[in-house]
Structures are given as C-alpha cells and as structure tokens.
Amino acid sequence: MNFLSPAAAILVDYYRQPQANLRLLLGRFLRDYAGSDKNALTRTVYGVVRKEIALEHVIGLFLKNKGQPPPLPTQVLLRIAVFLLLYSDSYPEYAVVNEAVTAAAKRDKPFVNAVLRQLLRRKQEVRERLERGDDLGLKFAISPLLLAGLRRLAAAGAADLEYLDREPAFHLRFHPGRMTMEGAQRALEAAGIPCRELPALGCFETTAAGQVLDKPEQLGGFYVQNTGSQAVALAAAARAEREVCDVAAAPGGKSLTLACLRPDLKIWASDVSPLRLRLLEQNIRRLRLDGIQSFTADILRYPPGREAADLVILDAPCTASGTLRKNPDLKNKITAETVQANAAQQKLMLASLAVRFPNARILYAVCSFLREESEEVVEKAALARGLKPEPLAPLLEKYGFRIHQGRFGVYLLPSDLNNDLFYISLLEPK
C-alpha cells in the first residue's frame, strides 16, 4: 500500500486549492511518479473525491468534538482510510489502519487509530445505513443542487445515480475513410487494449484510454470522444448542408467526427484559446482531415467571411455537470453562483450567433443537465429571435441514446452507451 502517502499528498494539495482541477493535478503528479501502483493511486484519489460527502458523514459519526475538525492532512488520511475500508475489498483492514496511522503526524496517530478502530467495530452498521437509507444524496455522494437538477429530468432514481457514481468509460473513434471497423478492432487487439464495440456509433469503448494515449505510434489513427459528445456531431452530420462553423471547437472532437462522417462538408473550427486550438490542429494533421480549417476567434466578436455557413455548432462552456463520472470533483463543487455566471455567458454567446448568422441553423449543446444552462438559455434566444426547435429525439434514439424531451431540445440521460449527460438543441431561423 505504498500509494497511500502519495495519494494523501495529492489530495491535500487539491483541498487547499478550492478551484483546482483534480484531473490536471493528478496528471502532473503522475508524470514524475516512479511507483508501479499508478492505477491504485489514481483510483484511490478519484474514489475519495467521488465519495467525499459520504466519507465526511461517516467520519463525523466518530468525532467527539464535531465543531473542531482535525488538521487537513489528518482529514485526508481519514478519508482515504474510510474509503478503502467501506468501498474497496482489495486491502486487508489491518493494513489500511496501520498504513493510515503510520502516515499520520505523531500527535494525531492515537486519534486516527481511535476513529478507524471504532469504524471497524461498526462497519457493517455504517455500510447498511449508507446503502439502505432514504438519503440518496448521501448514498451516492452528490450535492443537493445537482440532485435537484436530475429530479427535474426524472433521472434521480437509484439506477441513474449509481450510473453517475461509477468510474468512467472512454470511447475511441477513428477515420472510417482510412480504417475499417475490423481493421480498428485488430489494431486495438494488437496493442492489448480491452474494448467493447459499439457498432451503431462506429466506435469502441474502453476503460484503458491512458494506454491508448501512451501508444501514439501504434494507435495514432484513434482519438478519444465520449458518446455524448458524438451525439452532437451525429446531429450536425444529419442536418448540415455544405458549410459548418464550429465556434467553440477545441479540443475538437465534434469537428473531427463531423469531418469523418461528412467529408463533403467545409468546416470552420474556431476557439478563443490558441493553446487549446493547437490540439485540434495536431489531430487534423494526424487524421489527415483536410476539410477542417481552424483559426482563433471570439464568439462575441466573430470575424466576417463565413456568412455562407448553413449550420453553426456552439458547444458552450458550462459547469460540465454531465461529466461527473470522469470529473467526480464536480459532485460537490458546482454552486448556484457558478451556474448563474455560466448561464449569463451562454445567453450572450447564443444571442450573438443568432445575430451573426441569421440564416443558419444553430446547434446548441452543453455537457450539463442543469436547466439554467440548457433550456433556459435556448428559450431566451428562441423567443427573442423567433427561432424554432427542430426534433432531434428520433435521430438520437435510433443510435441507442436515452432521451428526456424538453420544449426546445433534448437531454441525453444515462444509457447503455455510457454517455456523459448532454443537452442538445437544434434551432431553425425564421
């Protein structure tokens, strides 16, 4: 269990920086980490953050002075140990307790030992309280704000919450003009990548995306794109005519997939960040997708010269509440203030594009299930500009997506496709 102390170091840094991105923080650490237990370290760090609300509740059961929490390093050690004791069967109980006590500061060792010994005596009782209790927010460690958003979509039942509480799956696409499905399958098998074929979408699902990224020479014909994001590209491919503007394109998955599905299209892919756009440009060259032209642009000051576009894609910046599986730090981090700030920016973006492209369809998407970032944003623009929604549910259900129909768009709910939760609306001009 040599990973316990490194995991604690990462988590202490994370909790000291409330706005830190857990994925980036962990990635930077792992680049210089020489240990052979990277997988155990990663699963522990993500697991502790994924179950943070439940872990704090359990630890609180055994604190004598509940108004005076222990120092942060000690809190983190307790969260790791409680996580391993309650949610993992991979390590003996005595080893977990001994490692946590050993790693604790000298003055806190008796305290850590006492808390964990008490938990062991009541472990079955605590597990049953979490599993059988009526508080779904506690059972699945999700904030009341996000739980309320899911309830609006009738997606707050135990099955959907369990789906959002799992470790993520990743999806691999390739250029069908340069590789067949059978050829792609053989390439992944030769590289030792375990995967599941999703024939309706023409892609593969794997839990070993990191191994794919570590083999750029052998697997350079693949790129990672969640099936939820693929749904946006599928909708665009079905509705685009000749020219498409993807106005917040980076890192570029939707433009790449659209170009693969519709090589006849001319695609203008822009982003306000030159750094993020660089990744898209690298993928364009690697996959040899000459139909995509990339450039830097601000949506609110979009440059002239693309007036002929018949479809505009706006995958707007959002809270990313629909990506809880791969970003578990969001389960307890998204606030009402953050949602409102995003919604205000999204409304400005959509309104600006409706003025800039009065004759084009607008495909609006967010990887969020929160109404403030989805239906409310689209409703305001649609009513102000006389835009009307086009139906998307029949198209997306044909591919196997599970849909909740809104007035102006559709929500992608948990499904067998292991998709992130998305909202997608296709608006037609007057």
C-alpha positions in Angstrom: 0.0 0.0 0.0 2.8 2.4 -0.9 0.3 4.6 -2.7 -1.5 5.8 0.5 1.0 8.6 1.3 1.3 9.9 -2.3 -2.5 9.8 -2.6 -2.7 11.9 0.6 -0.2 14.4 -0.7 -2.2 14.9 -3.9 -5.5 15.3 -2.0 -4.0 17.8 0.5 -2.9 19.9 -2.5 -6.4 19.6 -4.1 -8.3 20.5 -0.9 -6.0 23.5 -0.3 -7.0 24.9 -3.8 -10.8 25.0 -4.0 -10.7 25.8 -7.7 -8.1 23.2 -8.6 -8.8 20.8 -11.5 -8.3 17.3 -10.0 -7.5 15.7 -13.3 -4.7 18.1 -14.1 -3.3 18.0 -10.6 -3.2 14.2 -10.7 -1.8 14.2 -14.2 1.1 16.5 -13.2 1.9 14.3 -10.2 1.9 11.0 -12.2 4.3 12.3 -14.8 7.1 12.3 -12.3 5.8 9.3 -10.2 8.1 6.3 -10.4 5.9 3.9 -8.4 4.4 0.8 -10.0 1.0 1.4 -8.4 -0.3 4.3 -10.5 -3.6 2.6 -11.1 -4.3 2.1 -7.3 -3.1 5.6 -6.6 -5.4 7.0 -9.3 -8.5 5.0 -8.3 -8.0 6.0 -4.6 -7.7 9.7 -5.3 -10.7 9.7 -7.6 -12.6 7.5 -5.3 -12.1 9.7 -2.2 -13.3 12.7 -4.2 -16.2 10.8 -5.7 -17.4 9.7 -2.2 -16.4 12.9 -0.4 -19.9 13.7 1.0 -20.4 10.2 2.3 -16.9 9.9 3.8 -17.3 13.2 5.7 -20.6 11.9 7.1 -19.0 8.7 8.3 -16.0 10.4 9.9 -18.4 12.8 11.6 -20.1 9.8 13.4 -16.9 9.2 15.3 -15.7 12.7 16.2 -16.1 13.7 19.8 -15.7 17.4 19.1 -17.7 17.9 15.9 -17.1 21.6 15.8 -13.3 21.3 15.7 -12.2 19.2 12.7 -8.7 17.7 12.6 -5.9 19.3 10.6 -6.3 18.9 6.8 -3.6 16.3 6.4 -5.3 14.2 9.1 -8.7 14.7 7.5 -7.4 13.5 4.2 -5.8 10.4 5.7 -9.1 9.5 7.4 -11.0 10.0 4.1 -8.6 7.7 2.3 -8.7 5.0 5.0 -12.5 5.2 5.3 -12.9 5.0 1.5 -10.7 1.9 1.4 -12.5 0.2 4.3 -16.0 0.9 3.0 -15.7 0.8 -0.8 -12.7 -1.4 -1.6 -12.1 -5.1 -0.8 -8.6 -5.1 -2.2 -6.7 -4.5 1.0 -6.8 -6.1 4.5 -8.5 -4.0 7.1 -5.4 -4.2 9.4 -3.2 -3.0 6.6 -5.4 0.1 5.9 -5.5 1.1 9.5 -1.7 0.5 10.1 -0.8 2.5 6.9 -3.0 5.4 7.9 -1.7 5.6 11.4 1.9 5.3 10.2 1.4 8.2 7.8 -0.3 10.5 10.4 1.5 13.2 12.3 2.9 12.0 15.6 0.3 13.8 17.7 -2.6 12.6 15.6 -1.7 8.9 15.5 -3.9 8.0 18.5 -6.8 10.0 17.1 -6.6 8.3 13.6 -6.3 4.9 15.2 -9.3 5.5 17.5 -11.6 6.7 14.7 -10.7 3.8 12.4 -11.0 1.2 15.2 -14.4 2.5 16.0 -15.4 2.3 12.4 -14.2 -1.3 12.1 -16.4 -2.2 15.1 -19.5 -0.7 13.4 -18.5 -1.2 9.8 -21.5 -3.4 8.8 -23.9 -1.0 10.5 -22.4 2.0 8.8 -22.5 0.3 5.4 -26.1 -0.6 5.8 -27.0 2.9 6.9 -25.4 4.3 3.7 -26.9 1.6 1.4 -30.4 1.4 2.8 -31.0 4.9 3.9 -33.5 7.2 2.2 -31.0 10.0 1.7 -29.9 9.4 -1.9 -27.6 12.4 -1.9 -25.6 10.8 0.9 -25.7 7.3 -0.6 -24.4 8.5 -3.9 -22.4 11.4 -2.5 -24.0 14.1 -4.7 -24.9 17.7 -3.8 -28.5 18.8 -3.3 -28.1 21.3 -6.2 -27.2 18.5 -8.7 -29.8 16.1 -7.2 -32.5 18.7 -7.8 -31.3 19.2 -11.4 -31.6 15.4 -12.0 -35.0 15.3 -10.4 -36.3 17.8 -13.0 -35.5 15.3 -15.7 -36.9 12.3 -13.7 -33.3 11.0 -13.6 -32.7 10.9 -9.8 -33.6 7.3 -9.2 -31.1 4.9 -7.7 -30.1 3.4 -11.1 -29.3 6.8 -12.6 -27.4 8.0 -9.6 -25.4 4.8 -9.4 -24.5 5.3 -13.1 -23.2 8.8 -12.3 -21.3 7.4 -9.3 -19.3 4.9 -11.3 -15.8 5.1 -12.7 -15.8 6.4 -16.3 -15.6 4.5 -19.6 -13.9 6.2 -22.6 -14.7 6.0 -26.3 -12.4 5.7 -29.3 -13.2 6.8 -32.8 -11.1 6.6 -36.0 -11.3 7.9 -39.5 -13.6 5.4 -41.4 -12.1 6.6 -44.7 -8.7 5.3 -43.6 -9.6 2.3 -41.5 -12.4 -0.2 -41.4 -14.2 -1.3 -38.2 -12.4 -4.7 -38.5 -9.1 -3.1 -39.0 -9.6 -0.9 -36.0 -10.5 -3.9 -33.9 -7.3 -5.7 -35.0 -5.2 -2.6 -34.2 -6.6 -2.4 -30.7 -6.2 -6.1 -30.1 -2.6 -5.9 -31.2 -2.0 -3.1 -28.8 -3.5 -5.0 -25.9 -6.4 -2.6 -25.4 -9.5 -4.2 -24.0 -12.6 -2.8 -25.6 -16.3 -3.2 -26.4 -17.6 -2.5 -29.9 -20.4 0.0 -30.4 -21.4 -0.8 -33.9 -24.3 1.7 -34.1 -21.9 4.6 -33.5 -18.9 3.1 -35.3 -16.6 3.3 -32.2 -15.2 1.4 -29.3 -15.5 1.7 -25.6 -12.6 1.1 -23.2 -11.5 1.7 -19.6 -7.9 1.8 -20.8 -7.8 5.2 -22.6 -4.5 6.0 -20.9 -2.9 3.1 -22.6 -4.1 4.4 -25.9 -2.5 7.7 -25.3 0.7 6.1 -24.3 1.0 4.4 -27.7 0.8 7.2 -30.2 2.8 5.4 -32.9 0.8 2.2 -32.8 -2.6 3.8 -32.2 -2.2 7.2 -33.9 -5.3 6.6 -36.0 -7.6 6.9 -33.0 -9.0 9.8 -30.9 -11.0 9.9 -27.7 -14.5 11.2 -27.7 -17.3 10.4 -25.3 -20.5 9.1 -26.9 -22.5 12.1 -25.6 -20.2 14.5 -27.5 -20.5 12.2 -30.5 -24.3 12.7 -30.4 -23.7 16.4 -31.2 -21.6 15.5 -34.2 -24.2 13.0 -35.4 -26.9 15.6 -35.2 -24.7 18.0 -37.1 -23.9 15.4 -39.8 -27.6 14.8 -40.3 -28.6 18.4 -40.7 -25.6 20.2 -42.3 -25.7 21.0 -46.0 -22.4 22.5 -47.2 -20.6 24.7 -44.7 -20.4 24.5 -40.9 -18.9 26.8 -38.3 -17.9 25.1 -35.0 -17.4 28.2 -32.9 -16.0 26.7 -29.6 -14.3 23.8 -31.2 -11.3 23.0 -29.0 -10.2 20.4 -28.3 -12.0 19.4 -31.5 -13.9 16.1 -31.1 -17.1 17.3 -32.8 -15.3 18.8 -35.8 -13.2 15.7 -36.2 -16.2 13.4 -36.1 -18.2 15.6 -38.3 -15.4 15.7 -40.9 -15.1 11.9 -40.7 -18.9 11.4 -41.2 -19.3 14.1 -43.8 -16.1 14.5 -45.8 -18.1 16.6 -48.3 -18.5 19.4 -45.8 -16.4 22.5 -45.4 -15.8 23.0 -41.6 -14.6 26.2 -40.0 -13.3 25.3 -36.5 -12.5 28.2 -34.1 -11.8 28.8 -30.5 -10.9 31.8 -28.4 -7.8 29.9 -26.9 -4.9 29.4 -29.3 -3.4 26.9 -26.9 -6.5 24.7 -26.9 -6.8 25.1 -30.6 -3.3 23.7 -31.1 -4.5 20.2 -30.0 -7.2 20.3 -32.7 -4.7 21.3 -35.3 -2.5 18.4 -34.3 -5.4 16.0 -34.7 -6.4 17.4 -38.0 -2.9 16.7 -39.4 -2.7 13.3 -37.7 -6.0 12.1 -39.1 -5.5 14.0 -42.4 -8.8 15.8 -42.3 -8.3 18.5 -44.9 -11.9 19.7 -44.8 -11.4 21.4 -41.4 -9.9 25.0 -41.4 -9.0 26.2 -37.9 -8.5 29.7 -36.6 -8.7 31.7 -33.4 -11.9 33.7 -32.8 -14.0 35.1 -30.0 -17.7 34.1 -30.4 -18.8 37.6 -29.2 -16.7 39.2 -32.0 -16.8 36.6 -34.6 -15.0 37.7 -37.8 -16.7 38.1 -41.2 -16.1 35.8 -44.1 -18.2 32.7 -43.1 -21.7 34.0 -43.9 -22.4 31.0 -46.2 -22.4 28.6 -43.2 -25.8 26.8 -43.0 -25.1 25.3 -39.6 -23.3 26.7 -36.5 -22.3 24.5 -33.6 -22.0 26.0 -30.2 -20.8 23.6 -27.5 -20.8 26.2 -24.9 -18.6 26.4 -21.8 -20.6 25.1 -18.8 -20.4 23.6 -15.4 -19.8 20.1 -17.0 -22.3 18.6 -14.6 -22.9 15.9 -17.1 -19.3 14.6 -16.8 -19.4 13.6 -13.1 -18.0 10.1 -13.8 -14.7 11.4 -15.1 -14.8 14.6 -13.1 -16.0 13.5 -9.6 -14.7 16.7 -8.0 -17.7 18.4 -9.6 -20.2 16.4 -7.4 -19.7 18.8 -4.5 -18.1 21.8 -6.2 -20.7 23.3 -8.5 -22.5 26.2 -6.9 -25.6 28.2 -7.8 -23.3 31.2 -8.4 -21.2 29.3 -10.9 -24.3 28.1 -12.7 -25.7 31.6 -13.0 -22.4 33.0 -14.2 -22.2 30.4 -16.9 -25.8 30.9 -18.0 -25.3 34.6 -18.4 -22.3 34.0 -20.7 -24.1 31.3 -22.6 -27.0 33.6 -23.3 -24.7 36.2 -24.7 -22.9 33.7 -26.9 -26.1 32.3 -28.3 -27.7 35.7 -28.9 -24.5 36.9 -30.6 -24.5 33.9 -33.0 -28.2 34.3 -33.8 -27.5 37.9 -34.9 -24.2 37.0 -36.7 -25.8 34.0 -38.6 -29.4 34.9 -39.2 -29.9 32.3 -42.0 -28.1 29.4 -40.4 -29.4 26.6 -38.1 -27.7 26.8 -34.7 -26.9 23.6 -32.8 -26.5 24.4 -29.2 -25.0 21.9 -26.7 -23.8 21.7 -23.2 -22.4 18.7 -21.2 -24.8 19.7 -18.4 -28.2 18.6 -17.2 -28.9 21.8 -15.3 -31.9 23.7 -16.8 -30.3 27.1 -16.2 -27.5 26.2 -18.7 -29.8 24.4 -21.2 -33.5 25.0 -21.8 -33.5 28.5 -20.1 -30.6 29.7 -22.3 -32.2 28.4 -25.5 -35.7 29.6 -24.6 -34.5 33.2 -24.2 -32.7 33.2 -27.6 -35.5 31.4 -29.4 -38.3 33.7 -28.1 -36.2 36.9 -28.8 -35.2 35.8 -32.3 -38.3 33.8 -33.4 -36.2 30.6 -33.6 -38.0 27.3 -33.6 -36.6 23.9 -32.5 -36.2 21.0 -34.8 -36.9 17.5 -33.4 -33.7 15.5 -32.5 -35.1 12.7 -30.4 -36.0 10.3 -33.3 -32.5 10.6 -34.7 -30.6 10.1 -31.4 -32.9 7.3 -30.2 -32.1 5.4 -33.4 -28.4 5.3 -32.2 -29.4 4.0 -28.8 -29.4 7.2 -26.7 -31.9 7.5 -23.9 -33.7 10.9 -24.2 -35.7 13.3 -22.0 -37.6 15.7 -24.2 -37.6 19.4 -23.4 -39.5 22.1 -25.0 -36.6 23.4 -27.1 -34.2 20.4 -27.0 -33.3 17.0 -25.7 -31.3 15.7 -22.7 -29.1 12.7 -23.1 -29.7 10.5 -19.9 -27.7 7.6 -18.6 -27.8 4.8 -21.1 -26.0 1.6 -22.2 -23.8 3.8 -24.4 -22.0 5.1 -21.3 -22.5 8.6 -22.4 -22.0 11.8 -20.5 -25.2 13.7 -19.9 -25.8 16.4 -22.5 -28.4 18.9 -23.6 -28.7 19.4 -27.4 -31.0 21.8 -29.2 -31.2 22.5 -32.9 -32.7 25.9 -33.7 -34.0 26.9 -37.1 -34.1 30.5 -38.2 -37.3 32.4 -39.0 
